[in-house]
């Protein structure tokens, strides 16, 4: 199963493959900068797993964590 962000990057690569060409400066820059978002997402998923068990529901955790921003 892929996360929504992974799906978005896969679709983006289909539509704009040059962005992912690490043999070009543009491609290396894009991949390096945007791969950080995948790491942030990974950390959020782990945090959700560790913290959400103390909430009444995952929806409560989501609303308190992400919708209040």
PQR file of N, CA, C, O and H, with PARSE charges and radii, in Angstrom:
ATOM      1  N   UNK A   1       0.850  -1.170   0.000 -0.4000 1.5000
ATOM      2  CA  UNK A   1       0.000   0.000   0.000 -0.0000 2.0000
ATOM      3  C   UNK A   1       0.905   1.245   0.000  0.5500 1.7000
ATOM      4  O   UNK A   1       1.911   1.291   0.707 -0.5500 1.4000
ATOM      5  N   UNK A   2       0.536   2.230  -0.789 -0.4000 1.5000
ATOM      6  CA  UNK A   2       1.278   3.482  -0.839 -0.0000 2.0000
ATOM      7  C   UNK A   2       0.510   4.571  -0.104  0.5500 1.7000
ATOM      8  O   UNK A   2      -0.721   4.590  -0.098 -0.5500 1.4000
ATOM      9  H   UNK A   2      -0.281   2.192  -1.363  0.4000 1.0000
ATOM     10  N   UNK A   3       1.254   5.467   0.508 -0.4000 1.5000
ATOM     11  CA  UNK A   3       0.623   6.619   1.140 -0.0000 2.0000
ATOM     12  C   UNK A   3       0.153   7.577   0.052  0.5500 1.7000
ATOM     13  O   UNK A   3       0.538   7.446  -1.110 -0.5500 1.4000
ATOM     14  H   UNK A   3       2.254   5.452   0.503  0.4000 1.0000
ATOM     15  N   UNK A   4      -0.667   8.525   0.430 -0.4000 1.5000
ATOM     16  CA  UNK A   4      -1.158   9.512  -0.535 -0.0000 2.0000
ATOM     17  C   UNK A   4      -0.004  10.300  -1.134  0.5500 1.7000
ATOM     18  O   UNK A   4      -0.018  10.609  -2.326 -0.5500 1.4000
ATOM     19  H   UNK A   4      -0.980   8.631   1.374  0.4000 1.0000
ATOM     20  N   UNK A   5       0.986  10.627  -0.328 -0.4000 1.5000
ATOM     21  CA  UNK A   5       2.132  11.379  -0.836 -0.0000 2.0000
ATOM     22  C   UNK A   5       2.942  10.541  -1.824  0.5500 1.7000
ATOM     23  O   UNK A   5       3.391  11.060  -2.846 -0.5500 1.4000
ATOM     24  H   UNK A   5       0.997  10.376   0.640  0.4000 1.0000
ATOM     25  N   UNK A   6       3.128   9.281  -1.538 -0.4000 1.5000
ATOM     26  CA  UNK A   6       3.822   8.397  -2.472 -0.0000 2.0000
ATOM     27  C   UNK A   6       3.044   8.287  -3.786  0.5500 1.7000
ATOM     28  O   UNK A   6       3.639   8.286  -4.864 -0.5500 1.4000
ATOM     29  H   UNK A   6       2.763   8.860  -0.708  0.4000 1.0000
ATOM     30  N   UNK A   7       1.723   8.195  -3.695 -0.4000 1.5000
ATOM     31  CA  UNK A   7       0.897   8.147  -4.899 -0.0000 2.0000
ATOM     32  C   UNK A   7       1.020   9.437  -5.699  0.5500 1.7000
ATOM     33  O   UNK A   7       1.094   9.414  -6.927 -0.5500 1.4000
ATOM     34  H   UNK A   7       1.240   8.196  -2.819  0.4000 1.0000
ATOM     35  N   UNK A   8       1.042  10.563  -4.990 -0.4000 1.5000
ATOM     36  CA  UNK A   8       1.171  11.856  -5.669 -0.0000 2.0000
ATOM     37  C   UNK A   8       2.510  11.951  -6.399  0.5500 1.7000
ATOM     38  O   UNK A   8       2.563  12.423  -7.535 -0.5500 1.4000
ATOM     39  H   UNK A   8       0.983  10.582  -3.992  0.4000 1.0000
ATOM     40  N   UNK A   9       3.581  11.509  -5.761 -0.4000 1.5000
ATOM     41  CA  UNK A   9       4.891  11.546  -6.416 -0.0000 2.0000
ATOM     42  C   UNK A   9       4.935  10.600  -7.616  0.5500 1.7000
ATOM     43  O   UNK A   9       5.527  10.933  -8.643 -0.5500 1.4000
ATOM     44  H   UNK A   9       3.538  11.126  -4.838  0.4000 1.0000
ATOM     45  N   UNK A  10       4.320   9.435  -7.498 -0.4000 1.5000
ATOM     46  CA  UNK A  10       4.286   8.497  -8.624 -0.0000 2.0000
ATOM     47  C   UNK A  10       3.548   9.111  -9.812  0.5500 1.7000
ATOM     48  O   UNK A  10       3.993   8.995 -10.953 -0.5500 1.4000
ATOM     49  H   UNK A  10       3.838   9.165  -6.665  0.4000 1.0000
ATOM     50  N   UNK A  11       2.436   9.755  -9.543 -0.4000 1.5000
ATOM     51  CA  UNK A  11       1.667  10.407 -10.609 -0.0000 2.0000
ATOM     52  C   UNK A  11       2.453  11.570 -11.204  0.5500 1.7000
ATOM     53  O   UNK A  11       2.469  11.759 -12.420 -0.5500 1.4000
ATOM     54  H   UNK A  11       2.074   9.849  -8.615  0.4000 1.0000
ATOM     55  N   UNK A  12       3.098  12.341 -10.348 -0.4000 1.5000
ATOM     56  CA  UNK A  12       3.912  13.456 -10.810 -0.0000 2.0000
ATOM     57  C   UNK A  12       5.047  12.961 -11.705  0.5500 1.7000
ATOM     58  O   UNK A  12       5.382  13.601 -12.701 -0.5500 1.4000
ATOM     59  H   UNK A  12       3.084  12.188  -9.360  0.4000 1.0000
ATOM     60  N   UNK A  13       5.631  11.833 -11.349 -0.4000 1.5000
ATOM     61  CA  UNK A  13       6.704  11.269 -12.171 -0.0000 2.0000
ATOM     62  C   UNK A  13       6.171  10.828 -13.534  0.5500 1.7000
ATOM     63  O   UNK A  13       6.866  10.952 -14.543 -0.5500 1.4000
ATOM     64  H   UNK A  13       5.360  11.313 -10.539  0.4000 1.0000
ATOM     65  N   UNK A  14       4.943  10.314 -13.564 -0.4000 1.5000
ATOM     66  CA  UNK A  14       4.327   9.941 -14.850 -0.0000 2.0000
ATOM     67  C   UNK A  14       4.126  11.173 -15.730  0.5500 1.7000
ATOM     68  O   UNK A  14       4.394  11.144 -16.932 -0.5500 1.4000
ATOM     69  H   UNK A  14       4.378  10.213 -12.745  0.4000 1.0000
ATOM     70  N   UNK A  15       3.652  12.249 -15.114 -0.4000 1.5000
ATOM     71  CA  UNK A  15       3.327  13.460 -15.872 -0.0000 2.0000
ATOM     72  C   UNK A  15       4.550  14.312 -16.216  0.5500 1.7000
ATOM     73  O   UNK A  15       4.585  14.968 -17.257 -0.5500 1.4000
ATOM     74  H   UNK A  15       3.435  12.272 -14.138  0.4000 1.0000
ATOM     75  N   UNK A  16       5.556  14.296 -15.329 -0.4000 1.5000
ATOM     76  CA  UNK A  16       6.743  15.141 -15.507 -0.0000 2.0000
ATOM     77  C   UNK A  16       8.008  14.361 -15.166  0.5500 1.7000
ATOM     78  O   UNK A  16       8.657  14.648 -14.160 -0.5500 1.4000
ATOM     79  H   UNK A  16       5.527  13.763 -14.483  0.4000 1.0000
ATOM     80  N   UNK A  17       8.364  13.379 -15.989 -0.4000 1.5000
ATOM     81  CA  UNK A  17       9.509  12.522 -15.666 -0.0000 2.0000
ATOM     82  C   UNK A  17      10.830  13.284 -15.536  0.5500 1.7000
ATOM     83  O   UNK A  17      11.730  12.829 -14.829 -0.5500 1.4000
ATOM     84  H   UNK A  17       7.837  13.146 -16.806  0.4000 1.0000
ATOM     85  N   UNK A  18      10.959  14.412 -16.192 -0.4000 1.5000
ATOM     86  CA  UNK A  18      12.217  15.159 -16.115 -0.0000 2.0000
ATOM     87  C   UNK A  18      12.501  15.643 -14.698  0.5500 1.7000
ATOM     88  O   UNK A  18      13.660  15.845 -14.335 -0.5500 1.4000
ATOM     89  H   UNK A  18      10.228  14.781 -16.766  0.4000 1.0000
ATOM     90  N   UNK A  19      11.458  15.831 -13.894 -0.4000 1.5000
ATOM     91  CA  UNK A  19      11.664  16.251 -12.511 -0.0000 2.0000
ATOM     92  C   UNK A  19      12.422  15.206 -11.701  0.5500 1.7000
ATOM     93  O   UNK A  19      13.067  15.541 -10.707 -0.5500 1.4000
ATOM     94  H   UNK A  19      10.516  15.666 -14.189  0.4000 1.0000
ATOM     95  N   UNK A  20      12.350  13.960 -12.110 -0.4000 1.5000
ATOM     96  CA  UNK A  20      12.950  12.856 -11.368 -0.0000 2.0000
ATOM     97  C   UNK A  20      14.238  12.347 -12.008  0.5500 1.7000
ATOM     98  O   UNK A  20      14.775  11.321 -11.590 -0.5500 1.4000
ATOM     99  H   UNK A  20      11.826  13.688 -12.917  0.4000 1.0000
ATOM    100  N   UNK A  21      14.737  13.057 -13.020 -0.4000 1.5000
ATOM    101  CA  UNK A  21      15.966  12.670 -13.712 -0.0000 2.0000
ATOM    102  C   UNK A  21      17.165  13.143 -12.894  0.5500 1.7000
ATOM    103  O   UNK A  21      17.556  14.308 -12.971 -0.5500 1.4000
ATOM    104  H   UNK A  21      14.301  13.891 -13.359  0.4000 1.0000
ATOM    105  N   UNK A  22      17.740  12.242 -12.118 -0.4000 1.5000
ATOM    106  CA  UNK A  22      18.844  12.620 -11.234 -0.0000 2.0000
ATOM    107  C   UNK A  22      20.137  12.889 -11.994  0.5500 1.7000
ATOM    108  O   UNK A  22      21.152  13.231 -11.387 -0.5500 1.4000
ATOM    109  H   UNK A  22      17.423  11.296 -12.055  0.4000 1.0000
ATOM    110  N   UNK A  23      20.109  12.739 -13.298 -0.4000 1.5000
ATOM    111  CA  UNK A  23      21.283  13.046 -14.116 -0.0000 2.0000
ATOM    112  C   UNK A  23      21.313  14.517 -14.512  0.5500 1.7000
ATOM    113  O   UNK A  23      22.238  14.967 -15.189 -0.5500 1.4000
ATOM    114  H   UNK A  23      19.285  12.462 -13.791  0.4000 1.0000
ATOM    115  N   UNK A  24      20.299  15.260 -14.088 -0.4000 1.5000
ATOM    116  CA  UNK A  24      20.272  16.697 -14.358 -0.0000 2.0000
ATOM    117  C   UNK A  24      20.256  17.447 -13.030  0.5500 1.7000
ATOM    118  O   UNK A  24      19.831  16.905 -12.010 -0.5500 1.4000
ATOM    119  H   UNK A  24      19.548  14.894 -13.538  0.4000 1.0000
ATOM    120  N   UNK A  25      20.714  18.682 -13.047 -0.4000 1.5000
ATOM    121  CA  UNK A  25      20.705  19.510 -11.834 -0.0000 2.0000
ATOM    122  C   UNK A  25      19.272  19.715 -11.339  0.5500 1.7000
ATOM    123  O   UNK A  25      18.996  19.632 -10.142 -0.5500 1.4000
ATOM    124  H   UNK A  25      21.059  19.122 -13.876  0.4000 1.0000
ATOM    125  N   UNK A  26      18.362  19.986 -12.289 -0.4000 1.5000
ATOM    126  CA  UNK A  26      16.951  20.186 -11.936 -0.0000 2.0000
ATOM    127  C   UNK A  26      16.374  18.948 -11.247  0.5500 1.7000
ATOM    128  O   UNK A  26      15.678  19.064 -10.238 -0.5500 1.4000
ATOM    129  H   UNK A  26      18.586  20.053 -13.261  0.4000 1.0000
ATOM    130  N   UNK A  27      16.659  17.784 -11.783 -0.4000 1.5000
ATOM    131  CA  UNK A  27      16.157  16.539 -11.217 -0.0000 2.0000
ATOM    132  C   UNK A  27      16.737  16.245  -9.846  0.5500 1.7000
ATOM    133  O   UNK A  27      16.012  15.869  -8.925 -0.5500 1.4000
ATOM    134  H   UNK A  27      17.224  17.690 -12.603  0.4000 1.0000
ATOM    135  N   UNK A  28      18.066  16.420  -9.709 -0.4000 1.5000
ATOM    136  CA  UNK A  28      18.697  16.183  -8.405 -0.0000 2.0000
ATOM    137  C   UNK A  28      18.135  17.124  -7.349  0.5500 1.7000
ATOM    138  O   UNK A  28      17.862  16.709  -6.222 -0.5500 1.4000
ATOM    139  H   UNK A  28      18.655  16.725 -10.457  0.4000 1.0000
ATOM    140  N   UNK A  29      17.966  18.379  -7.709 -0.4000 1.5000
ATOM    141  CA  UNK A  29      17.433  19.364  -6.767 -0.0000 2.0000
ATOM    142  C   UNK A  29      16.025  18.981  -6.343  0.5500 1.7000
ATOM    143  O   UNK A  29      15.705  18.992  -5.154 -0.5500 1.4000
ATOM    144  H   UNK A  29      18.188  18.717  -8.624  0.4000 1.0000
ATOM    145  N   UNK A  30      15.183  18.642  -7.313 -0.4000 1.5000
ATOM    146  CA  UNK A  30      13.802  18.265  -7.004 -0.0000 2.0000
ATOM    147  C   UNK A  30      13.758  17.052  -6.089  0.5500 1.7000
ATOM    148  O   UNK A  30      13.086  17.076  -5.058 -0.5500 1.4000
ATOM    149  H   UNK A  30      15.443  18.634  -8.279  0.4000 1.0000
ATOM    150  N   UNK A  31      14.463  16.000  -6.454 -0.4000 1.5000
ATOM    151  CA  UNK A  31      14.430  14.765  -5.670 -0.0000 2.0000
ATOM    152  C   UNK A  31      14.969  15.001  -4.264  0.5500 1.7000
ATOM    153  O   UNK A  31      14.387  14.522  -3.291 -0.5500 1.4000
ATOM    154  H   UNK A  31      15.009  15.980  -7.292  0.4000 1.0000
ATOM    155  N   UNK A  32      16.064  15.727  -4.150 -0.4000 1.5000
ATOM    156  CA  UNK A  32      16.647  15.986  -2.829 -0.0000 2.0000
ATOM    157  C   UNK A  32      15.715  16.807  -1.948  0.5500 1.7000
ATOM    158  O   UNK A  32      15.534  16.486  -0.774 -0.5500 1.4000
ATOM    159  H   UNK A  32      16.537  16.116  -4.941  0.4000 1.0000
ATOM    160  N   UNK A  33      15.128  17.850  -2.492 -0.4000 1.5000
ATOM    161  CA  UNK A  33      14.257  18.712  -1.694 -0.0000 2.0000
ATOM    162  C   UNK A  33      12.947  18.029  -1.326  0.5500 1.7000
ATOM    163  O   UNK A  33      12.501  18.121  -0.182 -0.5500 1.4000
ATOM    164  H   UNK A  33      15.275  18.111  -3.446  0.4000 1.0000
ATOM    165  N   UNK A  34      12.336  17.354  -2.270 -0.4000 1.5000
ATOM    166  CA  UNK A  34      11.010  16.803  -2.018 -0.0000 2.0000
ATOM    167  C   UNK A  34      11.037  15.435  -1.352  0.5500 1.7000
ATOM    168  O   UNK A  34      10.013  14.994  -0.830 -0.5500 1.4000
ATOM    169  H   UNK A  34      12.699  17.279  -3.199  0.4000 1.0000
ATOM    170  N   UNK A  35      12.173  14.755  -1.354 -0.4000 1.5000
ATOM    171  CA  UNK A  35      12.246  13.486  -0.620 -0.0000 2.0000
ATOM    172  C   UNK A  35      12.143  13.735   0.876  0.5500 1.7000
ATOM    173  O   UNK A  35      11.770  12.838   1.632 -0.5500 1.4000
ATOM    174  H   UNK A  35      13.005  15.113  -1.778  0.4000 1.0000
ATOM    175  N   UNK A  36      12.472  14.950   1.308 -0.4000 1.5000
ATOM    176  CA  UNK A  36      12.314  15.291   2.726 -0.0000 2.0000
ATOM    177  C   UNK A  36      10.857  15.196   3.168  0.5500 1.7000
ATOM    178  O   UNK A  36      10.580  14.852   4.317 -0.5500 1.4000
ATOM    179  H   UNK A  36      12.776  15.678   0.693  0.4000 1.0000
ATOM    180  N   UNK A  37       9.927  15.496   2.268 -0.4000 1.5000
ATOM    181  CA  UNK A  37       8.512  15.396   2.612 -0.0000 2.0000
ATOM    182  C   UNK A  37       8.110  13.951   2.903  0.5500 1.7000
ATOM    183  O   UNK A  37       7.258  13.703   3.757 -0.5500 1.4000
ATOM    184  H   UNK A  37      10.151  15.774   1.335  0.4000 1.0000
ATOM    185  N   UNK A  38       8.717  13.003   2.201 -0.4000 1.5000
ATOM    186  CA  UNK A  38       8.426  11.597   2.466 -0.0000 2.0000
ATOM    187  C   UNK A  38       8.905  11.208   3.864  0.5500 1.7000
ATOM    188  O   UNK A  38       8.245  10.432   4.555 -0.5500 1.4000
ATOM    189  H   UNK A  38       9.410  13.204   1.508  0.4000 1.0000
ATOM    190  N   UNK A  39      10.047  11.743   4.277 -0.4000 1.5000
ATOM    191  CA  UNK A  39      10.546  11.458   5.623 -0.0000 2.0000
ATOM    192  C   UNK A  39       9.639  12.080   6.682  0.5500 1.7000
ATOM    193  O   UNK A  39       9.371  11.458   7.710 -0.5500 1.4000
ATOM    194  H   UNK A  39      10.583  12.373   3.716  0.4000 1.0000
ATOM    195  N   UNK A  40       9.171  13.290   6.441 -0.4000 1.5000
ATOM    196  CA  UNK A  40       8.244  13.938   7.383 -0.0000 2.0000
ATOM    197  C   UNK A  40       6.968  13.114   7.490  0.5500 1.7000
ATOM    198  O   UNK A  40       6.456  12.893   8.587 -0.5500 1.4000
ATOM    199  H   UNK A  40       9.389  13.795   5.606  0.4000 1.0000
ATOM    200  N   UNK A  41       6.456  12.661   6.350 -0.4000 1.5000
ATOM    201  CA  UNK A  41       5.242  11.842   6.365 -0.0000 2.0000
ATOM    202  C   UNK A  41       5.474  10.558   7.153  0.5500 1.7000
ATOM    203  O   UNK A  41       4.618  10.147   7.937 -0.5500 1.4000
ATOM    204  H   UNK A  41       6.872  12.840   5.459  0.4000 1.0000
ATOM    205  N   UNK A  42       6.611   9.930   6.953 -0.4000 1.5000
ATOM    206  CA  UNK A  42       6.947   8.703   7.674 -0.0000 2.0000
ATOM    207  C   UNK A  42       6.940   8.960   9.181  0.5500 1.7000
ATOM    208  O   UNK A  42       6.376   8.182   9.950 -0.5500 1.4000
ATOM    209  H   UNK A  42       7.307  10.263   6.317  0.4000 1.0000
ATOM    210  N   UNK A  43       7.569  10.053   9.589 -0.4000 1.5000
ATOM    211  CA  UNK A  43       7.615  10.390  11.012 -0.0000 2.0000
ATOM    212  C   UNK A  43       6.219  10.670  11.563  0.5500 1.7000
ATOM    213  O   UNK A  43       5.921  10.309  12.701 -0.5500 1.4000
ATOM    214  H   UNK A  43       8.027  10.685   8.964  0.4000 1.0000
ATOM    215  N   UNK A  44       5.366  11.306  10.769 -0.4000 1.5000
ATOM    216  CA  UNK A  44       3.992  11.576  11.204 -0.0000 2.0000
ATOM    217  C   UNK A  44       3.211  10.284  11.388  0.5500 1.7000
ATOM    218  O   UNK A  44       2.432  10.159  12.333 -0.5500 1.4000
ATOM    219  H   UNK A  44       5.608  11.599   9.844  0.4000 1.0000
ATOM    220  N   UNK A  45       3.411   9.329  10.497 -0.4000 1.5000
ATOM    221  CA  UNK A  45       2.708   8.053  10.608 -0.0000 2.0000
ATOM    222  C   UNK A  45       3.149   7.315  11.870  0.5500 1.7000
ATOM    223  O   UNK A  45       2.321   6.750  12.585 -0.5500 1.4000
ATOM    224  H   UNK A  45       4.044   9.431   9.730  0.4000 1.0000
ATOM    225  N   UNK A  46       4.445   7.321  12.141 -0.4000 1.5000
ATOM    226  CA  UNK A  46       4.958   6.670  13.344 -0.0000 2.0000
ATOM    227  C   UNK A  46       4.418   7.372  14.593  0.5500 1.7000
ATOM    228  O   UNK A  46       4.002   6.717  15.548 -0.5500 1.4000
ATOM    229  H   UNK A  46       5.118   7.780  11.560  0.4000 1.0000
ATOM    230  N   UNK A  47       4.427   8.696  14.579 -0.4000 1.5000
ATOM    231  CA  UNK A  47       3.896   9.458  15.706 -0.0000 2.0000
ATOM    232  C   UNK A  47       2.412   9.155  15.913  0.5500 1.7000
ATOM    233  O   UNK A  47       1.953   8.994  17.044 -0.5500 1.4000
ATOM    234  H   UNK A  47       4.764   9.228  13.802  0.4000 1.0000
ATOM    235  N   UNK A  48       1.674   9.080  14.814 -0.4000 1.5000
ATOM    236  CA  UNK A  48       0.250   8.747  14.902 -0.0000 2.0000
ATOM    237  C   UNK A  48       0.065   7.401  15.584  0.5500 1.7000
ATOM    238  O   UNK A  48      -0.787   7.252  16.461 -0.5500 1.4000
ATOM    239  H   UNK A  48       2.047   9.211  13.895  0.4000 1.0000
ATOM    240  N   UNK A  49       0.844   6.451  15.190 -0.4000 1.5000
ATOM    241  CA  UNK A  49       0.732   5.116  15.776 -0.0000 2.0000
ATOM    242  C   UNK A  49       1.026   5.145  17.266  0.5500 1.7000
ATOM    243  O   UNK A  49       0.332   4.504  18.056 -0.5500 1.4000
ATOM    244  H   UNK A  49       1.536   6.572  14.478  0.4000 1.0000
ATOM    245  N   UNK A  50       2.055   5.891  17.648 -0.4000 1.5000
ATOM    246  CA  UNK A  50       2.473   5.932  19.055 -0.0000 2.0000
ATOM    247  C   UNK A  50       1.539   6.755  19.940  0.5500 1.7000
ATOM    248  O   UNK A  50       1.351   6.420  21.109 -0.5500 1.4000
ATOM    249  H   UNK A  50       2.618   6.412  17.006  0.4000 1.0000
ATOM    250  N   UNK A  51       0.955   7.816  19.409 -0.4000 1.5000
ATOM    251  CA  UNK A  51       0.159   8.727  20.226 -0.0000 2.0000
ATOM    252  C   UNK A  51      -1.337   8.433  20.157  0.5500 1.7000
ATOM    253  O   UNK A  51      -2.039   8.572  21.159 -0.5500 1.4000
ATOM    254  H   UNK A  51       1.107   8.088  18.459  0.4000 1.0000
ATOM    255  N   UNK A  52      -1.823   8.037  19.011 -0.4000 1.5000
ATOM    256  CA  UNK A  52      -3.268   7.906  18.813 -0.0000 2.0000
ATOM    257  C   UNK A  52      -3.909   6.894  19.742  0.5500 1.7000
ATOM    258  O   UNK A  52      -5.110   6.972  20.005 -0.5500 1.4000
ATOM    259  H   UNK A  52      -1.252   7.925  18.198  0.4000 1.0000
ATOM    260  N   UNK A  53      -3.148   5.966  20.233 -0.4000 1.5000
ATOM    261  CA  UNK A  53      -3.738   4.963  21.128 -0.0000 2.0000
ATOM    262  C   UNK A  53      -4.255   5.588  22.416  0.5500 1.7000
ATOM    263  O   UNK A  53      -5.077   4.988  23.109 -0.5500 1.4000
ATOM    264  H   UNK A  53      -2.173   5.903  20.020  0.4000 1.0000
ATOM    265  N   UNK A  54      -3.782   6.789  22.745 -0.4000 1.5000
ATOM    266  CA  UNK A  54      -4.260   7.451  23.956 -0.0000 2.0000
ATOM    267  C   UNK A  54      -5.497   8.307  23.702  0.5500 1.7000
ATOM    268  O   UNK A  54      -6.144   8.751  24.651 -0.5500 1.4000
ATOM    269  H   UNK A  54      -3.114   7.277  22.182  0.4000 1.0000
ATOM    270  N   UNK A  55      -5.830   8.541  22.455 -0.4000 1.5000
ATOM    271  CA  UNK A  55      -7.014   9.325  22.116 -0.0000 2.0000
ATOM    272  C   UNK A  55      -8.224   8.406  22.026  0.5500 1.7000
ATOM    273  O   UNK A  55      -8.099   7.185  21.926 -0.5500 1.4000
ATOM    274  H   UNK A  55      -5.305   8.181  21.684  0.4000 1.0000
ATOM    275  N   UNK A  56      -9.378   9.016  22.062 -0.4000 1.5000
ATOM    276  CA  UNK A  56     -10.601   8.224  21.939 -0.0000 2.0000
ATOM    277  C   UNK A  56     -10.737   7.624  20.548  0.5500 1.7000
ATOM    278  O   UNK A  56     -11.303   6.543  20.384 -0.5500 1.4000
ATOM    279  H   UNK A  56      -9.480  10.008  22.143  0.4000 1.0000
ATOM    280  N   UNK A  57     -10.214   8.330  19.544 -0.4000 1.5000
ATOM    281  CA  UNK A  57     -10.302   7.823  18.181 -0.0000 2.0000
ATOM    282  C   UNK A  57      -9.198   8.439  17.339  0.5500 1.7000
ATOM    283  O   UNK A  57      -8.618   9.462  17.705 -0.5500 1.4000
ATOM    284  H   UNK A  57      -9.754   9.207  19.677  0.4000 1.0000
ATOM    285  N   UNK A  58      -8.916   7.812  16.216 -0.4000 1.5000
ATOM    286  CA  UNK A  58      -7.935   8.365  15.282 -0.0000 2.0000
ATOM    287  C   UNK A  58      -8.437   9.688  14.724  0.5500 1.7000
ATOM    288  O   UNK A  58      -7.641  10.589  14.462 -0.5500 1.4000
ATOM    289  H   UNK A  58      -9.387   6.981  15.919  0.4000 1.0000
ATOM    290  N   UNK A  59      -9.741   9.817  14.540 -0.4000 1.5000
ATOM    291  CA  UNK A  59     -10.309  11.070  14.037 -0.0000 2.0000
ATOM    292  C   UNK A  59     -10.048  12.206  15.029  0.5500 1.7000
ATOM    293  O   UNK A  59      -9.719  13.320  14.621 -0.5500 1.4000
ATOM    294  H   UNK A  59     -10.388   9.085  14.753  0.4000 1.0000
ATOM    295  N   UNK A  60     -10.192  11.933  16.319 -0.4000 1.5000
ATOM    296  CA  UNK A  60      -9.899  12.945  17.336 -0.0000 2.0000
ATOM    297  C   UNK A  60      -8.439  13.375  17.238  0.5500 1.7000
ATOM    298  O   UNK A  60      -8.136  14.568  17.258 -0.5500 1.4000
ATOM    299  H   UNK A  60     -10.459  11.028  16.651  0.4000 1.0000
ATOM    300  N   UNK A  61      -7.541  12.404  17.131 -0.4000 1.5000
ATOM    301  CA  UNK A  61      -6.115  12.724  17.021 -0.0000 2.0000
ATOM    302  C   UNK A  61      -5.851  13.577  15.786  0.5500 1.7000
ATOM    303  O   UNK A  61      -5.144  14.582  15.859 -0.5500 1.4000
ATOM    304  H   UNK A  61      -7.788  11.435  17.115  0.4000 1.0000
ATOM    305  N   UNK A  62      -6.419  13.175  14.653 -0.4000 1.5000
ATOM    306  CA  UNK A  62      -6.225  13.924  13.408 -0.0000 2.0000
ATOM    307  C   UNK A  62      -6.709  15.362  13.557  0.5500 1.7000
ATOM    308  O   UNK A  62      -6.005  16.305  13.197 -0.5500 1.4000
ATOM    309  H   UNK A  62      -6.994  12.359  14.594  0.4000 1.0000
ATOM    310  N   UNK A  63      -7.908  15.519  14.086 -0.4000 1.5000
ATOM    311  CA  UNK A  63      -8.465  16.866  14.240 -0.0000 2.0000
ATOM    312  C   UNK A  63      -7.625  17.723  15.174  0.5500 1.7000
ATOM    313  O   UNK A  63      -7.413  18.905  14.904 -0.5500 1.4000
ATOM    314  H   UNK A  63      -8.480  14.754  14.379  0.4000 1.0000
ATOM    315  N   UNK A  64      -7.148  17.148  16.261 -0.4000 1.5000
ATOM    316  CA  UNK A  64      -6.350  17.915  17.215 -0.0000 2.0000
ATOM    317  C   UNK A  64      -4.956  18.234  16.669  0.5500 1.7000
ATOM    318  O   UNK A  64      -4.385  19.277  16.991 -0.5500 1.4000
ATOM    319  H   UNK A  64      -7.320  16.187  16.480  0.4000 1.0000
ATOM    320  N   UNK A  65      -4.411  17.342  15.847 -0.4000 1.5000
ATOM    321  CA  UNK A  65      -3.049  17.504  15.375 -0.0000 2.0000
ATOM    322  C   UNK A  65      -2.953  18.310  14.091  0.5500 1.7000
ATOM    323  O   UNK A  65      -2.079  19.169  13.971 -0.5500 1.4000
ATOM    324  H   UNK A  65      -4.875  16.495  15.585  0.4000 1.0000
ATOM    325  N   UNK A  66      -3.827  18.053  13.134 -0.4000 1.5000
ATOM    326  CA  UNK A  66      -3.665  18.627  11.810 -0.0000 2.0000
ATOM    327  C   UNK A  66      -4.668  19.716  11.467  0.5500 1.7000
ATOM    328  O   UNK A  66      -4.323  20.639  10.728 -0.5500 1.4000
ATOM    329  H   UNK A  66      -4.536  17.355  13.232  0.4000 1.0000
ATOM    330  N   UNK A  67      -5.863  19.652  11.957 -0.4000 1.5000
ATOM    331  CA  UNK A  67      -6.867  20.636  11.593 -0.0000 2.0000
ATOM    332  C   UNK A  67      -6.737  21.940  12.382  0.5500 1.7000
ATOM    333  O   UNK A  67      -7.317  22.957  12.001 -0.5500 1.4000
ATOM    334  H   UNK A  67      -6.143  18.903  12.557  0.4000 1.0000
ATOM    335  N   UNK A  68      -5.985  21.912  13.467 -0.4000 1.5000
ATOM    336  CA  UNK A  68      -5.844  23.109  14.280 -0.0000 2.0000
ATOM    337  C   UNK A  68      -4.747  24.041  13.753  0.5500 1.7000
ATOM    338  O   UNK A  68      -4.583  25.152  14.257 -0.5500 1.4000
ATOM    339  H   UNK A  68      -5.514  21.086  13.776  0.4000 1.0000
ATOM    340  N   UNK A  69      -4.012  23.601  12.760 -0.4000 1.5000
ATOM    341  CA  UNK A  69      -2.905  24.412  12.229 -0.0000 2.0000
ATOM    342  C   UNK A  69      -3.409  25.560  11.411  0.5500 1.7000
ATOM    343  O   UNK A  69      -2.614  26.342  10.890 -0.5500 1.4000
ATOM    344  H   UNK A  69      -4.145  22.699  12.350  0.4000 1.0000
TER
END
